[in-house]
Amino acid sequence: MSTDKIISAAADIMLGKNKDGSLDSYVIGQDGVFYSRSQVKGGKWGTWAPGSDAGLFAPGSSVTSVLDGNGKLINFAVATNGHVYSREQQNPGGDWTSWSDQGSSQIFEPGSVVNPFADSTHRIDLYVIDAKGTLHTRSRTVGSTWSDWSADSDEGKFVPGCRVSSMETPTRVLNAAIGVDGCLYVRQRLDDGLGWGVWEARSDSRFPAGAAISMIADAPGTLWIQIVGKDGVMWFSSMDAQGEWSEWLATSDEKQFIPGSPVTLTSQGNRIYGTAVNAKGRVVAADGTNPETWTASSWKEVGNIVTAPGTMVSAASDLSGKLFMTVVDAAEKIRSLLGFDDSQWSKDDPSAPTMPRPSQEKRPGVTTWAW
C-alpha cells in the first residue's frame, strides 16, 4: 500500500458565526484574493465580494475566524510574505477593517493555518506551526495588545502549517494536534490560566502526520474527538469530566474515508452532527446524541454532488436553527445546503470566486492511495 501521493483539495470554505447567530463565509480564490459573503435578513445569503488585493494570499489558503469579547468577528490568514494578517469587525455584525499585518518578525510558510481559540474569559490564543515543525503561540485579552510569539513545542514535533484543535470544557482547556509520528498529542492549560502542561500522546501512530482533528464537548464536560486514520477509518475517543480517556473505537469501515480527511462536528440541541467527504467523493453526514454509537452505516450520503475526497465540509447552525453546510465540488464550484433535503444543494453562484483546482501539492495530513 503506497501512501506517498499527497492531494490538495480545492480551497476550504470557512464559516464564522456572528454574535446574533448569523453566518459569514470566507475563502481565498485562485487569484489569491480573499472573498466573503454574509447572511442577510431572513437568513438569505448576500453575494460574494472581494476583500483584499490580488496575490496577498496564496491561492486556496485557509482563513479562520474567532469571536472576541466584544462580540466582533476577527479573521486570520498567513500571507505570501509569511506574516499573519488579520481583519476585524468594527462593531458586532458590522463593517470590517482592511487586512493588516500583525507586525511580528515571526515568519510562517504562506498558506499555513492560523488556529484561533477564544475561551470563556474572552482571551484569544493563536497557534501556528512554522516551517521547522514548531508550534508558536501568541495571546490577547480584552482591551490588550497581542503578546509576542512563543515556541510551545520541540522543533520537528508537528507538520508545518497544519491544524491545531482547541476546546474548553467546564474543567479544562485543551490543545490537540497530530505529530509527525502519527500520534495524537494533547496538552492542558495550567490551573493558573497562564502556562501549559506538557504534550502527552493519547494514541498510537494510527493517524497520518498532521491529520485534521475535530472535537466537541457537552455541558457536563465530556469531550468527543474524531480523526480519520491511515486505514481510512473514522476513529472516535472521548474524555470525561474527570480527564479520563476512553479507548479508540472505529465508527466506519476501513477505506470508507481518505486517510486524514477532515470531519466537522457540530451540535444542535442535544444532537451531534458529523459531516465529511468519503473516499468516493460524496458528502456524508451522521447524527445522534453520542458519536460513540456511530457505525459505517451511520454515514449517509447527503445530496448527489461529487467533490475531491479529502475536501472539508464546513458546517454550522444558522439563524433558522438548521444545519448549514458548504463545500467546493469537483467542478471547483461553491455549493451549499441547508438541512438534509437532497434538492436543496445550491446551484452555481455567478458571484462566487474561481476556486483552485485539486492538485498533487502537499496538503498536511490528507493522503490517498490506489486501493
C-alpha positions as CSV (number, residue, x, y, z in Angstrom):
1,M,0.0,0.0,0.0
2,S,1.5,3.3,-1.1
3,T,0.9,6.4,0.9
4,D,3.2,8.8,-0.9
5,K,0.5,10.5,-3.1
6,I,-0.5,13.8,-1.4
7,I,-3.6,15.5,-2.6
8,S,-4.7,19.1,-2.1
9,A,-8.4,19.5,-2.5
10,A,-9.8,22.8,-3.7
11,A,-9.8,25.6,-1.1
12,D,-11.6,25.1,2.1
13,I,-14.6,27.4,2.7
14,M,-14.7,28.5,6.3
15,L,-17.6,29.8,8.3
16,G,-17.8,32.4,11.1
17,K,-20.7,32.9,13.4
18,N,-21.7,36.4,14.4
19,K,-22.9,37.5,17.8
20,D,-26.5,37.4,16.5
21,G,-26.1,33.8,15.2
22,S,-25.9,34.8,11.5
23,L,-23.1,33.2,9.5
24,D,-20.3,34.6,7.3
25,S,-18.4,32.5,4.6
26,Y,-14.7,33.1,3.8
27,V,-12.5,31.7,1.1
28,I,-9.3,32.6,-0.8
29,G,-9.7,32.1,-4.5
30,Q,-7.4,31.1,-7.4
31,D,-6.3,34.7,-7.7
32,G,-5.0,34.9,-4.1
33,V,-7.9,37.3,-3.3
34,F,-9.9,36.9,-0.1
35,Y,-13.7,36.7,-0.7
36,S,-16.5,36.7,1.8
37,R,-20.3,36.8,1.9
38,S,-22.8,37.1,4.8
39,Q,-26.3,36.1,5.7
40,V,-28.7,38.9,5.5
41,K,-32.2,39.5,7.0
42,G,-34.3,36.4,6.7
43,G,-31.3,34.1,6.6
44,K,-30.6,34.5,2.9
45,W,-27.1,35.0,1.7
46,G,-25.6,38.1,0.0
47,T,-23.2,37.9,-2.9
48,W,-19.5,37.1,-2.7
49,A,-17.3,40.2,-2.5
50,P,-13.6,40.6,-2.8
51,G,-11.8,41.9,0.4
52,S,-8.1,42.0,-0.4
53,D,-5.6,42.8,-3.1
54,A,-4.7,40.1,-5.6
55,G,-1.8,38.0,-4.5
56,L,-1.9,39.0,-0.9
57,F,-2.5,35.3,-0.1
58,A,-1.5,32.1,-1.7
59,P,-4.4,30.5,-3.7
60,G,-6.5,28.3,-1.5
61,S,-5.0,29.5,1.7
62,S,-7.1,28.9,4.8
63,V,-9.0,31.7,6.5
64,T,-10.0,31.2,10.1
65,S,-12.2,33.3,12.5
66,V,-13.0,33.8,16.1
67,L,-15.5,35.9,18.1
68,D,-13.8,38.3,20.5
69,G,-15.0,39.5,23.9
70,N,-16.8,42.5,22.4
71,G,-18.9,40.3,20.1
72,K,-16.8,41.1,17.0
73,L,-15.5,38.6,14.5
74,I,-11.8,38.5,13.6
75,N,-10.3,36.8,10.5
76,F,-6.8,35.4,10.3
77,A,-4.6,34.1,7.5
78,V,-0.9,33.8,6.7
79,A,0.0,36.0,3.7
80,T,2.5,35.3,0.9
81,N,5.2,37.3,2.9
82,G,4.9,34.7,5.7
83,H,3.3,37.1,8.2
84,V,0.0,36.6,10.0
85,Y,-2.6,39.1,8.7
86,S,-5.9,39.9,10.4
87,R,-9.0,42.0,9.9
88,E,-11.9,42.5,12.3
89,Q,-15.4,43.9,12.5
90,Q,-15.7,47.5,13.7
91,N,-18.8,46.6,15.7
92,P,-20.7,43.3,16.1
93,G,-22.0,42.1,12.8
94,G,-20.9,45.4,11.2
95,D,-18.3,46.6,8.6
96,W,-14.8,45.2,8.6
97,T,-11.4,46.8,8.8
98,S,-8.9,46.2,5.9
99,W,-6.4,43.3,6.2
100,S,-3.3,44.3,8.2
101,D,0.0,42.8,9.0
102,Q,0.2,41.9,12.7
103,G,3.7,43.2,12.6
104,S,5.8,40.4,14.1
105,S,9.2,39.2,12.9
106,Q,7.9,35.6,13.2
107,I,7.7,34.1,9.7
108,F,5.5,31.1,8.7
109,E,5.0,29.2,5.4
110,P,2.5,31.1,3.2
111,G,-0.9,29.4,3.5
112,S,-0.2,27.9,7.0
113,V,-3.3,27.6,9.1
114,V,-3.7,30.2,11.9
115,N,-5.6,28.4,14.6
116,P,-7.5,30.8,16.8
117,F,-9.3,30.0,20.1
118,A,-11.3,32.1,22.4
119,D,-12.1,30.8,26.0
120,S,-14.8,31.8,28.4
121,T,-12.7,34.7,29.7
122,H,-12.5,36.1,26.2
123,R,-8.8,35.5,26.0
124,I,-7.8,34.7,22.4
125,D,-4.9,32.4,21.6
126,L,-3.4,31.9,18.1
127,Y,-1.5,28.8,17.2
128,V,0.6,28.4,14.1
129,I,3.2,25.7,13.2
130,D,6.3,27.0,11.5
131,A,8.4,25.5,8.7
132,K,10.6,23.6,11.2
133,G,7.5,21.9,12.8
134,T,7.5,24.1,16.0
135,L,4.2,25.3,17.4
136,H,4.1,29.0,18.1
137,T,1.5,30.8,20.3
138,R,0.5,34.4,21.0
139,S,-2.4,35.7,23.0
140,R,-4.6,38.8,23.6
141,T,-7.1,39.6,26.3
142,V,-10.0,42.1,26.1
143,G,-8.5,45.6,25.8
144,S,-4.9,44.5,25.4
145,T,-2.5,44.1,22.5
146,W,-1.1,40.8,21.2
147,S,1.8,39.2,23.1
148,D,5.0,38.1,21.3
149,W,5.1,34.7,19.7
150,S,6.5,32.0,21.9
151,A,7.6,28.5,20.9
152,D,5.4,25.9,22.6
153,S,6.8,22.6,21.3
154,D,10.0,20.9,20.3
155,E,11.3,21.5,16.8
156,G,10.0,18.9,14.4
157,K,7.2,17.7,16.5
158,F,4.4,18.7,14.2
159,V,3.8,19.1,10.5
160,P,4.4,22.7,9.2
161,G,1.3,24.7,8.7
162,C,-1.2,22.0,9.9
163,R,-4.3,22.5,12.0
164,V,-4.3,22.6,15.8
165,S,-7.6,22.0,17.6
166,S,-8.7,23.6,20.9
167,M,-11.6,23.0,23.2
168,E,-12.8,24.3,26.6
169,T,-14.8,22.1,29.0
170,P,-16.1,23.3,32.4
171,T,-12.9,21.9,34.0
172,R,-10.1,22.4,31.5
173,V,-8.8,24.0,28.3
174,L,-7.0,21.7,25.8
175,N,-4.9,21.8,22.6
176,A,-4.6,18.8,20.3
177,A,-2.6,18.1,17.2
178,I,-1.3,15.1,15.3
179,G,2.5,14.8,15.4
180,V,4.9,13.8,12.6
181,D,4.9,10.3,14.2
182,G,1.1,9.9,13.6
183,C,0.2,10.1,17.3
184,L,-2.4,12.4,18.8
185,Y,-0.8,14.8,21.2
186,V,-2.8,16.8,23.8
187,R,-1.8,19.4,26.4
188,Q,-3.9,21.2,29.0
189,R,-3.7,24.8,30.3
190,L,-2.4,25.0,33.8
191,D,-4.6,25.9,36.7
192,D,-3.1,29.4,36.9
193,G,-4.6,30.0,33.4
194,L,-1.3,31.2,32.1
195,G,1.0,28.4,31.2
196,W,0.5,25.0,29.6
197,G,1.3,21.4,30.6
198,V,3.5,19.1,28.5
199,W,2.3,17.5,25.3
200,E,1.1,13.9,26.0
201,A,0.5,11.2,23.5
202,R,-3.2,9.9,23.5
203,S,-2.9,7.4,20.7
204,D,-0.5,5.1,18.9
205,S,0.7,6.1,15.4
206,R,-2.5,5.2,13.6
207,F,-3.1,8.7,12.1
208,P,-1.4,10.4,9.1
209,A,1.0,13.1,10.3
210,G,-0.8,16.4,10.6
211,A,-4.3,14.9,10.1
212,A,-7.3,17.1,10.9
213,I,-8.9,16.7,14.3
214,S,-12.5,17.5,15.2
215,M,-13.6,18.0,18.8
216,I,-16.8,18.9,20.6
217,A,-17.8,19.0,24.2
218,D,-21.2,18.8,26.1
219,A,-22.3,20.8,29.1
220,P,-21.3,18.3,31.7
221,G,-17.8,18.3,30.4
222,T,-17.4,15.2,28.2
223,L,-15.2,15.8,25.1
224,W,-15.6,13.8,21.9
225,I,-13.0,13.6,19.3
226,Q,-12.9,12.1,15.8
227,I,-10.0,11.6,13.4
228,V,-9.6,9.6,10.2
229,G,-6.7,7.2,10.4
230,K,-4.2,5.8,8.0
231,D,-6.6,2.9,7.4
232,G,-9.4,5.2,6.2
233,V,-11.4,4.5,9.4
234,M,-13.2,7.3,11.3
235,W,-11.8,6.8,14.8
236,F,-13.5,8.0,18.0
237,S,-12.4,8.7,21.5
238,S,-13.7,10.7,24.4
239,M,-12.5,12.3,27.7
240,D,-14.8,12.5,30.6
241,A,-15.2,15.4,33.1
242,Q,-12.5,13.8,35.3
243,G,-10.0,13.8,32.5
244,E,-10.1,10.0,31.8
245,W,-9.8,9.0,28.1
246,S,-11.7,6.1,26.5
247,E,-10.3,3.5,24.1
248,W,-10.3,4.3,20.4
249,L,-13.4,3.0,18.6
250,A,-14.0,2.5,14.9
251,T,-17.1,4.4,13.7
252,S,-16.7,3.5,10.0
253,D,-15.3,0.7,7.8
254,E,-11.7,0.7,6.6
255,K,-11.1,2.8,3.5
256,Q,-14.5,4.5,3.9
257,F,-12.6,7.8,4.0
258,I,-9.3,9.1,2.6
259,P,-6.7,9.0,5.4
260,G,-6.6,12.3,7.3
261,S,-9.8,13.6,5.8
262,P,-11.3,16.5,7.9
263,V,-14.6,15.8,9.7
264,T,-16.7,18.6,11.2
265,L,-18.6,18.1,14.4
266,T,-21.4,20.4,15.3
267,S,-24.3,20.4,17.7
268,Q,-27.9,21.4,17.7
269,G,-29.8,20.9,20.9
270,N,-28.8,17.5,22.3
271,R,-27.8,16.1,18.9
272,I,-24.3,15.9,17.4
273,Y,-23.7,16.1,13.7
274,G,-20.7,14.9,11.8
275,T,-20.0,15.9,8.2
276,A,-17.2,14.8,5.9
277,V,-16.4,13.7,2.3
278,N,-16.0,10.0,1.9
279,A,-13.5,8.1,-0.3
280,K,-16.0,8.2,-3.2
281,G,-16.1,12.0,-3.1
282,R,-19.6,12.1,-1.7
283,V,-20.7,14.4,1.2
284,V,-21.9,12.3,4.1
285,A,-23.3,13.0,7.5
286,A,-24.0,11.1,10.7
287,D,-26.0,12.3,13.7
288,G,-27.1,11.2,17.1
289,T,-26.7,12.0,20.8
290,N,-23.3,10.3,21.1
291,P,-20.8,9.8,18.2
292,E,-19.6,6.7,20.1
293,T,-22.6,4.8,18.7
294,W,-21.9,5.7,15.1
295,T,-21.0,2.9,12.7
296,A,-20.2,2.6,9.0
297,S,-23.9,2.7,8.1
298,S,-24.4,5.9,10.1
299,W,-22.6,7.9,7.4
300,K,-25.4,8.7,4.9
301,E,-24.9,10.5,1.6
302,V,-26.3,14.0,1.5
303,G,-27.4,15.0,-1.9
304,N,-25.7,14.0,-5.2
305,I,-22.8,16.3,-5.6
306,V,-19.3,15.0,-6.0
307,T,-16.0,16.6,-4.8
308,A,-12.4,15.6,-4.3
309,P,-12.0,13.1,-1.5
310,G,-10.4,14.8,1.5
311,T,-12.2,18.1,0.9
312,M,-13.5,19.9,4.0
313,V,-17.2,20.3,4.6
314,S,-17.8,23.4,6.7
315,A,-21.0,23.2,8.8
316,A,-22.7,25.3,11.4
317,S,-26.3,26.0,12.6
318,D,-27.6,29.2,11.1
319,L,-30.3,31.7,12.1
320,S,-33.0,29.3,11.1
321,G,-31.7,26.7,13.5
322,K,-30.9,24.3,10.7
323,L,-27.5,22.9,9.8
324,F,-25.8,24.9,7.0
325,M,-23.2,23.1,5.0
326,T,-20.9,24.4,2.3
327,V,-18.2,22.7,0.2
328,V,-16.3,23.1,-3.1
329,D,-17.4,20.5,-5.6
330,A,-15.4,18.6,-8.3
331,A,-16.0,21.4,-10.8
332,E,-14.5,23.9,-8.3
333,K,-17.9,25.5,-7.7
334,I,-19.0,26.5,-4.2
335,R,-22.1,24.6,-3.2
336,S,-24.2,24.9,0.0
337,L,-27.1,23.1,1.6
338,L,-29.5,24.0,4.5
339,G,-30.7,20.9,6.3
340,F,-30.6,17.5,4.7
341,D,-33.1,17.9,1.8
342,D,-31.4,16.4,-1.3
343,S,-33.0,19.0,-3.5
344,Q,-31.6,21.9,-1.6
345,W,-27.9,21.9,-2.7
346,S,-27.3,25.4,-4.3
347,K,-26.6,25.8,-7.9
348,D,-23.5,27.7,-9.2
349,D,-23.4,31.2,-7.8
350,P,-22.3,33.6,-10.6
351,S,-20.8,36.0,-7.9
352,A,-18.6,33.2,-6.4
353,P,-14.8,33.4,-7.0
354,T,-12.9,30.9,-9.2
355,M,-11.5,28.2,-6.9
356,P,-8.1,26.5,-7.1
357,R,-8.3,23.1,-8.8
358,P,-7.4,20.0,-6.8
359,S,-3.6,19.3,-7.3
360,Q,-0.9,16.9,-6.1
361,E,0.7,19.6,-3.9
362,K,1.1,18.9,-0.3
363,R,-1.9,19.2,2.0
364,P,-0.9,18.4,5.6
365,G,-2.4,15.1,6.8
366,V,-4.5,14.2,3.8
367,T,-3.2,11.3,1.7
368,T,-4.6,8.9,-0.9
369,W,-3.5,5.6,-2.4
370,A,-4.5,3.2,-5.1
371,W,-6.9,0.8,-3.4
